[in-house]
Amino acid sequence: MIDEKRLNRYARITEQLKGLIEGKSPNLLAAMATICAVLHAKMPHHLWTGFYFVEGEDMLHVGPYQGPVACQVLKDQGVCLHCVKTKQPAVVSDVENFPGHVTCDPRSKSEIVIPLMKDDKVVAVLDIDSNKVDQFSKSDIEPLSKILELLRPYC
């Protein structure tokens, strides 16, 4: 089911982020931090909003984020590494049902992860957690991917 109110909110956020990032962000980290701050503030269902950078084949290191303290390193398993390995977004309606889910915060109940690609390689992922199940769907993928496109000039 598509939530029109949420899609309209994404459209407004995307325009706001364009104004804050395009021609203004000095680098990738600054642009990522801005995306995290705006998404986290404007999307009430977000418990944690942030990025993880790919480090080798089976490891991620935390980047800019908003929310509770994060796992600094993710290794060998989890939704974020699944996204890196498949090079595809991942929507998990209930993290308890995802084999190998990494619990950084026990309040996290659902999750969406979108890859940030450079050429054919994942360089980072946008990871968003909610404290309620079923808070993300496939309809969130396109608008979040469009927001990540703002980072392309910095990759």
C-alpha positions as protocol buffer text, in pm:
chain_id: "A"
residue {
  index: 1
  type: MET
  ca { x: 0 y: 0 z: 0 }
}
residue {
  index: 2
  type: ILE
  ca { x: 133 y: 341 z: -99 }
}
residue {
  index: 3
  type: ASP
  ca { x: 110 y: 610 z: 165 }
}
residue {
  index: 4
  type: GLU
  ca { x: 46 y: 930 z: -34 }
}
residue {
  index: 5
  type: LYS
  ca { x: 112 y: 1149 z: 269 }
}
residue {
  index: 6
  type: ARG
  ca { x: 454 y: 989 z: 313 }
}
residue {
  index: 7
  type: LEU
  ca { x: 535 y: 1021 z: -59 }
}
residue {
  index: 8
  type: ASN
  ca { x: 444 y: 1391 z: -48 }
}
residue {
  index: 9
  type: ARG
  ca { x: 666 y: 1434 z: 257 }
}
residue {
  index: 10
  type: TYR
  ca { x: 953 y: 1266 z: 71 }
}
residue {
  index: 11
  type: ALA
  ca { x: 903 y: 1507 z: -220 }
}
residue {
  index: 12
  type: ARG
  ca { x: 923 y: 1809 z: 12 }
}
residue {
  index: 13
  type: ILE
  ca { x: 1229 y: 1666 z: 188 }
}
residue {
  index: 14
  type: THR
  ca { x: 1403 y: 1600 z: -143 }
}
residue {
  index: 15
  type: GLU
  ca { x: 1352 y: 1962 z: -252 }
}
residue {
  index: 16
  type: GLN
  ca { x: 1474 y: 2087 z: 86 }
}
residue {
  index: 17
  type: LEU
  ca { x: 1784 y: 1868 z: 64 }
}
residue {
  index: 18
  type: LYS
  ca { x: 1861 y: 1985 z: -290 }
}
residue {
  index: 19
  type: GLY
  ca { x: 1870 y: 2340 z: -158 }
}
residue {
  index: 20
  type: LEU
  ca { x: 2096 y: 2242 z: 130 }
}
residue {
  index: 21
  type: ILE
  ca { x: 2336 y: 2013 z: -58 }
}
residue {
  index: 22
  type: GLU
  ca { x: 2367 y: 2105 z: -427 }
}
residue {
  index: 23
  type: GLY
  ca { x: 2654 y: 2350 z: -463 }
}
residue {
  index: 24
  type: LYS
  ca { x: 2676 y: 2394 z: -86 }
}
residue {
  index: 25
  type: SER
  ca { x: 2806 y: 2074 z: 76 }
}
residue {
  index: 26
  type: PRO
  ca { x: 3186 y: 2072 z: 84 }
}
residue {
  index: 27
  type: ASN
  ca { x: 3215 y: 1691 z: 76 }
}
residue {
  index: 28
  type: LEU
  ca { x: 3044 y: 1355 z: 106 }
}
residue {
  index: 29
  type: LEU
  ca { x: 3040 y: 1348 z: 487 }
}
residue {
  index: 30
  type: ALA
  ca { x: 2877 y: 1689 z: 513 }
}
residue {
  index: 31
  type: ALA
  ca { x: 2612 y: 1594 z: 258 }
}
residue {
  index: 32
  type: MET
  ca { x: 2543 y: 1265 z: 435 }
}
residue {
  index: 33
  type: ALA
  ca { x: 2515 y: 1438 z: 772 }
}
residue {
  index: 34
  type: THR
  ca { x: 2265 y: 1684 z: 625 }
}
residue {
  index: 35
  type: ILE
  ca { x: 2055 y: 1403 z: 477 }
}
residue {
  index: 36
  type: CYS
  ca { x: 2051 y: 1222 z: 813 }
}
residue {
  index: 37
  type: ALA
  ca { x: 1952 y: 1534 z: 1005 }
}
residue {
  index: 38
  type: VAL
  ca { x: 1666 y: 1627 z: 774 }
}
residue {
  index: 39
  type: LEU
  ca { x: 1526 y: 1275 z: 730 }
}
residue {
  index: 40
  type: HIS
  ca { x: 1546 y: 1204 z: 1101 }
}
residue {
  index: 41
  type: ALA
  ca { x: 1376 y: 1530 z: 1195 }
}
residue {
  index: 42
  type: LYS
  ca { x: 1103 y: 1512 z: 930 }
}
residue {
  index: 43
  type: MET
  ca { x: 1011 y: 1141 z: 938 }
}
residue {
  index: 44
  type: PRO
  ca { x: 850 y: 1065 z: 1276 }
}
residue {
  index: 45
  type: HIS
  ca { x: 876 y: 687 z: 1237 }
}
residue {
  index: 46
  type: HIS
  ca { x: 1258 y: 694 z: 1223 }
}
residue {
  index: 47
  type: LEU
  ca { x: 1433 y: 565 z: 1535 }
}
residue {
  index: 48
  type: TRP
  ca { x: 1777 y: 568 z: 1370 }
}
residue {
  index: 49
  type: THR
  ca { x: 1881 y: 728 z: 1041 }
}
residue {
  index: 50
  type: GLY
  ca { x: 2237 y: 693 z: 919 }
}
residue {
  index: 51
  type: PHE
  ca { x: 2506 y: 567 z: 689 }
}
residue {
  index: 52
  type: TYR
  ca { x: 2753 y: 282 z: 701 }
}
residue {
  index: 53
  type: PHE
  ca { x: 3065 y: 283 z: 483 }
}
residue {
  index: 54
  type: VAL
  ca { x: 3180 y: -36 z: 313 }
}
residue {
  index: 55
  type: GLU
  ca { x: 3519 y: -158 z: 440 }
}
residue {
  index: 56
  type: GLY
  ca { x: 3627 y: -465 z: 248 }
}
residue {
  index: 57
  type: GLU
  ca { x: 3393 y: -752 z: 161 }
}
residue {
  index: 58
  type: ASP
  ca { x: 3237 y: -829 z: 498 }
}
residue {
  index: 59
  type: MET
  ca { x: 3264 y: -516 z: 711 }
}
residue {
  index: 60
  type: LEU
  ca { x: 3093 y: -179 z: 746 }
}
residue {
  index: 61
  type: HIS
  ca { x: 3193 y: 122 z: 958 }
}
residue {
  index: 62
  type: VAL
  ca { x: 2941 y: 371 z: 1088 }
}
residue {
  index: 63
  type: GLY
  ca { x: 2923 y: 712 z: 923 }
}
residue {
  index: 64
  type: PRO
  ca { x: 2704 y: 1014 z: 994 }
}
residue {
  index: 65
  type: TYR
  ca { x: 2381 y: 932 z: 1177 }
}
residue {
  index: 66
  type: GLN
  ca { x: 2100 y: 1060 z: 1396 }
}
residue {
  index: 67
  type: GLY
  ca { x: 1943 y: 863 z: 1679 }
}
residue {
  index: 68
  type: PRO
  ca { x: 2064 y: 631 z: 1954 }
}
residue {
  index: 69
  type: VAL
  ca { x: 2426 y: 514 z: 1969 }
}
residue {
  index: 70
  type: ALA
  ca { x: 2500 y: 283 z: 1676 }
}
residue {
  index: 71
  type: CYS
  ca { x: 2710 y: -26 z: 1622 }
}
residue {
  index: 72
  type: GLN
  ca { x: 3041 y: 119 z: 1509 }
}
residue {
  index: 73
  type: VAL
  ca { x: 3134 y: -190 z: 1310 }
}
residue {
  index: 74
  type: LEU
  ca { x: 2908 y: -441 z: 1135 }
}
residue {
  index: 75
  type: LYS
  ca { x: 3078 y: -762 z: 1033 }
}
residue {
  index: 76
  type: ASP
  ca { x: 2981 y: -1080 z: 849 }
}
residue {
  index: 77
  type: GLN
  ca { x: 2599 y: -1050 z: 878 }
}
residue {
  index: 78
  type: GLY
  ca { x: 2298 y: -824 z: 902 }
}
residue {
  index: 79
  type: VAL
  ca { x: 2061 y: -632 z: 678 }
}
residue {
  index: 80
  type: CYS
  ca { x: 2321 y: -373 z: 579 }
}
residue {
  index: 81
  type: LEU
  ca { x: 2573 y: -634 z: 463 }
}
residue {
  index: 82
  type: HIS
  ca { x: 2295 y: -819 z: 281 }
}
residue {
  index: 83
  type: CYS
  ca { x: 2226 y: -496 z: 92 }
}
residue {
  index: 84
  type: VAL
  ca { x: 2595 y: -457 z: 7 }
}
residue {
  index: 85
  type: LYS
  ca { x: 2628 y: -814 z: -117 }
}
residue {
  index: 86
  type: THR
  ca { x: 2311 y: -804 z: -329 }
}
residue {
  index: 87
  type: LYS
  ca { x: 2357 y: -440 z: -438 }
}
residue {
  index: 88
  type: GLN
  ca { x: 1983 y: -407 z: -385 }
}
residue {
  index: 89
  type: PRO
  ca { x: 1767 y: -222 z: -134 }
}
residue {
  index: 90
  type: ALA
  ca { x: 1639 y: -429 z: 158 }
}
residue {
  index: 91
  type: VAL
  ca { x: 1305 y: -378 z: 332 }
}
residue {
  index: 92
  type: VAL
  ca { x: 1258 y: -574 z: 653 }
}
residue {
  index: 93
  type: SER
  ca { x: 913 y: -546 z: 808 }
}
residue {
  index: 94
  type: ASP
  ca { x: 1015 y: -731 z: 1126 }
}
residue {
  index: 95
  type: VAL
  ca { x: 1386 y: -757 z: 1208 }
}
residue {
  index: 96
  type: GLU
  ca { x: 1321 y: -1057 z: 1435 }
}
residue {
  index: 97
  type: ASN
  ca { x: 1243 y: -1255 z: 1119 }
}
residue {
  index: 98
  type: PHE
  ca { x: 1564 y: -1160 z: 933 }
}
residue {
  index: 99
  type: PRO
  ca { x: 1829 y: -1434 z: 974 }
}
residue {
  index: 100
  type: GLY
  ca { x: 2150 y: -1282 z: 1107 }
}
residue {
  index: 101
  type: HIS
  ca { x: 2000 y: -946 z: 1200 }
}
residue {
  index: 102
  type: VAL
  ca { x: 2244 y: -739 z: 1403 }
}
residue {
  index: 103
  type: THR
  ca { x: 2079 y: -576 z: 1704 }
}
residue {
  index: 104
  type: CYS
  ca { x: 2245 y: -241 z: 1769 }
}
residue {
  index: 105
  type: ASP
  ca { x: 1941 y: -115 z: 1960 }
}
residue {
  index: 106
  type: PRO
  ca { x: 1677 y: -356 z: 2093 }
}
residue {
  index: 107
  type: ARG
  ca { x: 1404 y: -100 z: 2018 }
}
residue {
  index: 108
  type: SER
  ca { x: 1459 y: -146 z: 1643 }
}
residue {
  index: 109
  type: LYS
  ca { x: 1170 y: -346 z: 1496 }
}
residue {
  index: 110
  type: SER
  ca { x: 1177 y: -273 z: 1120 }
}
residue {
  index: 111
  type: GLU
  ca { x: 1443 y: -150 z: 880 }
}
residue {
  index: 112
  type: ILE
  ca { x: 1515 y: -27 z: 530 }
}
residue {
  index: 113
  type: VAL
  ca { x: 1861 y: -15 z: 373 }
}
residue {
  index: 114
  type: ILE
  ca { x: 1944 y: 154 z: 41 }
}
residue {
  index: 115
  type: PRO
  ca { x: 2283 y: 115 z: -130 }
}
residue {
  index: 116
  type: LEU
  ca { x: 2490 y: 416 z: -240 }
}
residue {
  index: 117
  type: MET
  ca { x: 2661 y: 307 z: -560 }
}
residue {
  index: 118
  type: LYS
  ca { x: 2968 y: 435 z: -739 }
}
residue {
  index: 119
  type: ASP
  ca { x: 2986 y: 271 z: -1079 }
}
residue {
  index: 120
  type: ASP
  ca { x: 2900 y: -92 z: -997 }
}
residue {
  index: 121
  type: LYS
  ca { x: 3028 y: -87 z: -640 }
}
residue {
  index: 122
  type: VAL
  ca { x: 2846 y: -15 z: -315 }
}
residue {
  index: 123
  type: VAL
  ca { x: 3044 y: 249 z: -123 }
}
residue {
  index: 124
  type: ALA
  ca { x: 2795 y: 301 z: 162 }
}
residue {
  index: 125
  type: VAL
  ca { x: 2440 y: 227 z: 266 }
}
residue {
  index: 126
  type: LEU
  ca { x: 2164 y: 443 z: 405 }
}
residue {
  index: 127
  type: ASP
  ca { x: 2018 y: 250 z: 699 }
}
residue {
  index: 128
  type: ILE
  ca { x: 1691 y: 353 z: 866 }
}
residue {
  index: 129
  type: ASP
  ca { x: 1536 y: 176 z: 1164 }
}
residue {
  index: 130
  type: SER
  ca { x: 1195 y: 219 z: 1324 }
}
residue {
  index: 131
  type: ASN
  ca { x: 1077 y: 114 z: 1667 }
}
residue {
  index: 132
  type: LYS
  ca { x: 759 y: -35 z: 1516 }
}
residue {
  index: 133
  type: VAL
  ca { x: 714 y: -328 z: 1279 }
}
residue {
  index: 134
  type: ASP
  ca { x: 594 y: -273 z: 922 }
}
residue {
  index: 135
  type: GLN
  ca { x: 710 y: 88 z: 899 }
}
residue {
  index: 136
  type: PHE
  ca { x: 876 y: 55 z: 556 }
}
residue {
  index: 137
  type: SER
  ca { x: 765 y: -84 z: 223 }
}
residue {
  index: 138
  type: LYS
  ca { x: 884 y: -101 z: -135 }
}
residue {
  index: 139
  type: SER
  ca { x: 720 y: 240 z: -189 }
}
residue {
  index: 140
  type: ASP
  ca { x: 994 y: 395 z: 31 }
}
residue {
  index: 141
  type: ILE
  ca { x: 1274 y: 270 z: -196 }
}
residue {
  index: 142
  type: GLU
  ca { x: 1231 y: 509 z: -488 }
}
residue {
  index: 143
  type: PRO
  ca { x: 1210 y: 835 z: -291 }
}
residue {
  index: 144
  type: LEU
  ca { x: 1502 y: 738 z: -66 }
}
residue {
  index: 145
  type: SER
  ca { x: 1706 y: 636 z: -371 }
}
residue {
  index: 146
  type: LYS
  ca { x: 1629 y: 975 z: -525 }
}
residue {
  index: 147
  type: ILE
  ca { x: 1762 y: 1143 z: -210 }
}
residue {
  index: 148
  type: LEU
  ca { x: 2080 y: 934 z: -235 }
}
residue {
  index: 149
  type: GLU
  ca { x: 2128 y: 1062 z: -591 }
}
residue {
  index: 150
  type: LEU
  ca { x: 2218 y: 1397 z: -430 }
}
residue {
  index: 151
  type: LEU
  ca { x: 2539 y: 1228 z: -310 }
}
residue {
  index: 152
  type: ARG
  ca { x: 2659 y: 1114 z: -654 }
}
residue {
  index: 153
  type: PRO
  ca { x: 2876 y: 1423 z: -720 }
}
residue {
  index: 154
  type: TYR
  ca { x: 3063 y: 1353 z: -395 }
}
residue {
  index: 155
  type: CYS
  ca { x: 3137 y: 982 z: -450 }
}
